[in-house]
Amino acid sequence: MDISSRIAKYEERGFTPERAQVNVLMEAAAFAIFRDFPEAFVLFGGATLVLFHESMRHSADLDLLSRGAQTPSREEVAASLERELMPLGRIMELGRLGLEIDNSDTREGRIFISTNTGQRLFRVDLTRLGSAIESEIEEHRVDGEAGASAVIKSATKELLLLQKAEAFLLRRAVKARDAYDIYLLKGLGATLSANLRAHLHDTVLANEIDSSTLTNRIDRIDVKLCALELKQILPADVYKRLEVVEFKPLQKAVKELYEEWL
């Protein structure tokens, strides 16, 4: 599939032309990393939902979880990205893309990809915290240019549901996007197996989260929060369908997920 067709694919799903371009760049970034470092990472987070599960929520983070002790440095990952993305940026008439490595000691690794005018398009987050359950990793074979291919390893939608459930509980501030992703994943048929539910139960206990805390966080998924956060990251028609019912399907999906702890 040529670049224009790949961009058109995302536009047909409701993304703006600019965000469709970003999605194609993120596809290429994931392809390059898994081609060059095939066993080093697992892809998770919102970009996984966009790339492999038809999500229409914009995500500007490509989240990668390290699988082992020997992982490439952020400089090595940046070099891989530069080789793949620079030609693509020229084809898309974005000029020379910029790559900026965050060398903060408090970060495992972040690489920002920007236009030649300095506008940030997306970032690659390299994470060593957390764990990937090997039985909940799936593979996606992706073809690149000139016959090259890569196998992108990503979290299953069930593991993504667990990760979103934990994120909803543990973030300092409640995020409407977590509630939307839970709603989306449940709509795709994702459920928590006994093993994954046990992981969530451990998280609830370890962080001393009681039913009143849970109820309070769920109640924060109101019209004001959803309007503030989701209007900017969902296609207009998708947003309007949720707005007209006051985003109650999101609250319902989250309540069902935590039902045994409420």
C-alpha positions as CSV (number, residue, x, y, z in Angstrom):
1,M,0.0,0.0,0.0
2,D,1.5,3.4,-1.0
3,I,1.7,6.3,1.4
4,S,-1.3,8.2,0.0
5,S,-3.5,5.1,0.4
6,R,-2.3,4.5,4.0
7,I,-3.2,8.1,4.8
8,A,-6.5,7.8,3.1
9,K,-7.3,4.7,5.2
10,Y,-7.1,6.7,8.4
11,E,-9.0,9.6,6.9
12,E,-11.9,7.2,6.0
13,R,-12.0,6.2,9.7
14,G,-12.6,9.9,10.7
15,F,-9.1,11.2,11.4
16,T,-8.1,14.6,10.1
17,P,-5.5,14.7,7.2
18,E,-2.9,15.9,9.7
19,R,-3.6,13.1,12.2
20,A,-3.8,10.5,9.5
21,Q,-0.3,11.5,8.5
22,V,0.9,11.2,12.1
23,N,-0.7,7.7,12.3
24,V,1.3,6.6,9.2
25,L,4.5,8.0,10.7
26,M,3.7,6.0,13.9
27,E,3.2,2.9,11.8
28,A,6.6,3.4,10.3
29,A,8.2,4.1,13.6
30,A,6.8,0.8,15.1
31,F,7.9,-1.0,11.9
32,A,11.5,0.3,12.2
33,I,11.8,-0.5,15.9
34,F,10.5,-4.1,15.6
35,R,12.5,-4.7,12.5
36,D,15.8,-3.6,14.1
37,F,15.1,-4.8,17.6
38,P,12.6,-7.7,17.2
39,E,12.7,-9.1,20.7
40,A,13.3,-5.9,22.7
41,F,9.8,-4.4,23.2
42,V,6.0,-4.9,23.4
43,L,3.8,-2.2,22.0
44,F,0.9,-1.1,24.3
45,G,-1.2,2.0,25.0
46,G,-3.5,4.1,22.8
47,A,-1.5,3.8,19.7
48,T,-1.9,0.1,19.7
49,L,-5.7,0.6,19.7
50,V,-5.3,2.9,16.7
51,L,-2.9,0.7,14.7
52,F,-4.5,-2.7,15.3
53,H,-8.0,-2.3,16.8
54,E,-9.6,0.4,14.7
55,S,-9.7,3.0,17.5
56,M,-10.7,6.5,16.3
57,R,-9.2,8.3,19.4
58,H,-6.1,10.3,18.5
59,S,-3.0,9.2,20.3
60,A,0.4,10.9,20.0
61,D,2.3,8.4,22.1
62,L,4.0,5.2,20.8
63,D,4.4,3.3,24.1
64,L,7.0,0.5,24.2
65,L,7.5,-1.8,27.2
66,S,10.9,-3.4,27.5
67,R,10.8,-7.2,27.5
68,G,14.2,-8.0,28.9
69,A,17.4,-6.8,30.6
70,Q,19.2,-6.1,27.3
71,T,17.4,-3.3,25.6
72,P,18.7,-0.8,23.0
73,S,19.6,2.6,24.2
74,R,17.4,5.6,23.4
75,E,20.2,6.7,21.0
76,E,20.0,3.4,19.1
77,V,16.3,3.6,18.9
78,A,16.5,7.2,17.7
79,A,19.0,6.2,15.0
80,S,16.5,3.5,13.8
81,L,13.7,6.0,13.7
82,E,15.8,8.5,11.8
83,R,16.6,6.0,9.1
84,E,13.0,5.2,8.6
85,L,11.2,8.5,9.1
86,M,13.4,11.0,7.3
87,P,12.6,9.7,3.8
88,L,8.9,9.4,4.8
89,G,8.8,13.0,6.0
90,R,10.1,14.2,2.6
91,I,7.5,12.1,0.7
92,M,4.8,13.6,2.9
93,E,6.2,17.1,2.2
94,L,6.8,17.7,5.9
95,G,10.4,18.7,5.3
96,R,13.2,17.3,7.4
97,L,11.7,15.8,10.6
98,G,13.4,16.5,13.9
99,L,14.2,13.9,16.5
100,E,14.8,15.1,20.1
101,I,15.9,12.7,22.8
102,D,14.8,13.5,26.4
103,N,17.9,12.8,28.5
104,S,16.2,13.5,31.8
105,D,17.4,11.1,34.5
106,T,13.8,10.7,35.6
107,R,12.7,9.2,32.3
108,E,13.4,5.7,31.0
109,G,13.5,7.2,27.5
110,R,11.4,9.6,25.4
111,I,12.0,10.5,21.8
112,F,10.0,13.4,20.3
113,I,9.4,13.6,16.5
114,S,8.7,17.1,15.2
115,T,8.2,18.9,11.9
116,N,11.0,21.1,10.6
117,T,9.2,24.1,12.2
118,G,9.4,22.5,15.6
119,Q,5.7,21.3,15.9
120,R,5.7,18.0,17.8
121,L,3.9,15.2,15.9
122,F,4.3,12.3,18.4
123,R,6.7,10.8,20.9
124,V,8.1,7.3,21.5
125,D,8.1,6.3,25.2
126,L,10.5,3.6,26.2
127,T,9.3,2.1,29.5
128,R,11.0,-0.5,31.8
129,L,8.5,-0.2,34.6
130,G,5.6,-2.7,34.5
131,S,5.5,-6.1,33.1
132,A,4.1,-7.9,30.0
133,I,2.3,-11.2,30.5
134,E,3.8,-13.4,27.8
135,S,0.5,-15.2,27.2
136,E,-1.1,-11.9,26.4
137,I,1.2,-10.8,23.6
138,E,0.1,-11.1,20.0
139,E,2.1,-10.7,16.8
140,H,1.3,-8.6,13.7
141,R,3.4,-9.1,10.6
142,V,3.8,-5.9,8.7
143,D,5.4,-5.4,5.3
144,G,7.6,-2.5,4.6
145,E,9.3,-1.1,1.5
146,A,11.5,-3.2,-0.8
147,G,10.2,-6.5,0.5
148,A,11.2,-5.9,4.1
149,S,8.9,-7.1,6.9
150,A,8.7,-7.0,10.7
151,V,6.7,-8.7,13.4
152,I,5.3,-6.2,15.8
153,K,4.5,-7.6,19.2
154,S,1.7,-5.9,21.0
155,A,-0.5,-6.4,24.0
156,T,-3.7,-8.2,23.4
157,K,-6.9,-6.3,23.8
158,E,-7.4,-8.1,27.1
159,L,-4.1,-7.0,28.4
160,L,-4.8,-3.5,27.1
161,L,-8.0,-3.6,29.2
162,L,-6.1,-4.5,32.3
163,Q,-3.5,-1.8,31.7
164,K,-6.3,0.8,31.1
165,A,-8.1,-0.4,34.2
166,E,-4.9,0.1,36.3
167,A,-4.2,3.5,34.7
168,F,-7.7,4.7,35.5
169,L,-7.1,3.7,39.2
170,L,-3.6,5.0,39.6
171,R,-3.3,8.2,37.6
172,R,-3.1,11.3,39.8
173,A,-6.0,12.8,37.9
174,V,-8.9,10.9,36.3
175,K,-8.6,10.8,32.5
176,A,-11.6,10.6,30.3
177,R,-9.5,9.0,27.6
178,D,-8.9,6.0,29.9
179,A,-12.7,5.7,30.3
180,Y,-13.2,5.9,26.5
181,D,-10.6,3.2,25.9
182,I,-12.2,0.9,28.4
183,Y,-15.6,1.5,26.7
184,L,-13.9,0.8,23.3
185,L,-12.2,-2.4,24.4
186,K,-15.3,-3.8,26.1
187,G,-17.2,-3.0,22.8
188,L,-14.5,-5.0,21.0
189,G,-15.3,-8.0,23.3
190,A,-12.3,-7.7,25.6
191,T,-12.8,-9.2,29.0
192,L,-10.5,-9.9,32.0
193,S,-9.7,-13.6,32.4
194,A,-9.4,-15.0,36.0
195,N,-5.6,-14.4,35.8
196,L,-5.9,-10.8,34.6
197,R,-8.7,-10.1,37.1
198,A,-6.3,-11.4,39.8
199,H,-3.7,-8.9,38.7
200,L,-6.3,-6.1,38.9
201,H,-7.4,-7.3,42.3
202,D,-3.8,-7.1,43.5
203,T,-3.5,-3.6,42.3
204,V,-6.7,-2.6,44.1
205,L,-5.4,-4.1,47.4
206,A,-1.8,-2.9,47.1
207,N,-3.0,0.7,46.6
208,E,-5.8,0.5,49.3
209,I,-8.5,1.5,46.9
210,D,-11.9,1.2,48.5
211,S,-15.4,1.3,47.0
212,S,-15.9,5.0,47.9
213,T,-12.6,5.9,46.1
214,L,-13.6,4.0,43.1
215,T,-17.1,5.5,43.0
216,N,-15.6,9.0,43.3
217,R,-13.2,8.4,40.4
218,I,-16.0,7.0,38.2
219,D,-18.3,10.0,39.1
220,R,-15.6,12.3,37.7
221,I,-16.3,11.0,34.2
222,D,-18.9,13.7,33.7
223,V,-20.0,15.9,30.8
224,K,-17.5,18.6,31.8
225,L,-14.4,16.4,31.9
226,C,-15.4,14.5,28.7
227,A,-16.1,17.7,26.8
228,L,-12.8,19.1,27.9
229,E,-10.7,16.1,26.9
230,L,-12.5,14.0,24.3
231,K,-13.7,16.8,21.9
232,Q,-10.1,17.4,20.9
233,I,-9.2,13.7,20.3
234,L,-12.3,12.1,18.7
235,P,-13.8,12.6,15.3
236,A,-16.8,15.0,15.5
237,D,-19.4,12.4,14.7
238,V,-18.1,9.9,17.3
239,Y,-17.9,12.7,19.9
240,K,-21.5,13.9,19.1
241,R,-22.9,10.4,19.6
242,L,-21.5,10.2,23.1
243,E,-22.2,13.9,23.9
244,V,-26.0,13.5,23.2
245,V,-26.2,10.7,25.8
246,E,-24.0,12.7,28.3
247,F,-21.2,10.1,28.0
248,K,-23.1,7.7,30.1
249,P,-21.9,4.6,28.1
250,L,-18.4,5.4,29.3
251,Q,-19.4,5.5,33.0
252,K,-21.4,2.3,32.5
253,A,-18.4,0.5,30.9
254,V,-16.1,1.5,33.8
255,K,-18.7,0.6,36.5
256,E,-19.1,-2.9,34.9
257,L,-15.3,-3.4,34.9
258,Y,-15.0,-2.7,38.6
259,E,-18.3,-4.1,39.7
260,E,-16.9,-6.6,42.2
261,W,-15.0,-3.8,44.1
262,L,-17.9,-1.3,44.2
